[in-house]
Amino acid sequence: MVKDIKLVESVPRRATKMVQGFQHLDYDDRLNYLGLMRLEKRRVRSDLIETFKLMKSMYDVEKEIFLNWMTEVEENMTKNCLRRVSDLM
């Protein structure tokens, strides 16, 4: 996953370097000047927007079903993380 994120993030990294006068700035500054966000922040933002829409009933989904599903996903992720840590020890 980290490899994929770096690959996707390399596209705006290269593209922002092509903007005249921005070559000398670091990546975060170039994004800032252009009003853009890193991939990680865009994903968090879109997750928050979708959660807001779900909670405000903008989708035809029962909140309880969605929240129960999210709880199961979190529990499975926690179990997998703990299993990986115990495997390392």
N, C-alpha and C positions, 0 to 999 in steps of 0.2 A: 504494500500500500504506500509506503514512504517513497519507494521508487516511482510509482505512478504519480504521486503528488508532485515530486520534483520534475517529472517530465511535463506534466500539464502546466506547472508554474513557470517552466522555462520559456514557454511561448510569450506570455506578457513581459517576461524579463527581457527577451530579445527585442520585442516590439517597442518597448519603452526606450531602449537604447537607440532606436532609429530616429526618435524625435530630436530634431536639431536643437542643440543647446543643453540637452539633458544627459549627454554621454558621461559627463564627469560626476554626476550625482549617483549616490548609491540607490539600490533598487527601491527601498522604502520611500525615499525622498521623491523619486520619479513617480511612484504610484500616488503619493500624496499630492503632488503638483497637478497630476492629471485627474484627481478625484476618483481613483480606483482603489480597490482593496485586494489583499492577498486572498488566495483560494480558501484558506482556512476561515478567514473572517466572512467571506461570501457564503460559505456553507453554514456557518453558525447563524448568520443573518437570515438565510432562507429557511432554516429549521425553525427559528423563532417566528417568522412570518406564517409558516404553515401551521405551527402550534396555535398561534393566535386565531387563525381562520377556523381551525377545528374547535377551539374553545368558544368562539363566537357563533358557532353553528353555520358557518358559511359553506360547509360541506355536508352532505347527507350521510353522516357517520355518527353513530352513538358515541358520545364521549367516554362512557364507561368501558365500552369494548376497546376503544383505542388505548385508554389509560391502562387497562388490564394487560393488553398486548405489550405496551411499553414496559410495564413492570416485569413481565416474563422475559423480555429481551435483556433488561438490565440484570436480572438474576442470572441468566445464562452467561452473560458477559463476565459477571463477577466470578462465577464458578470457573469459567475458562481461564481467567486471569490467575485465580488462586491455584488452579491445577498447573499452569505453566510455571508459576513461582516455585511450587513444591517440586516440580520436575527438575528445576535448576539446582535445588539444594541437595 
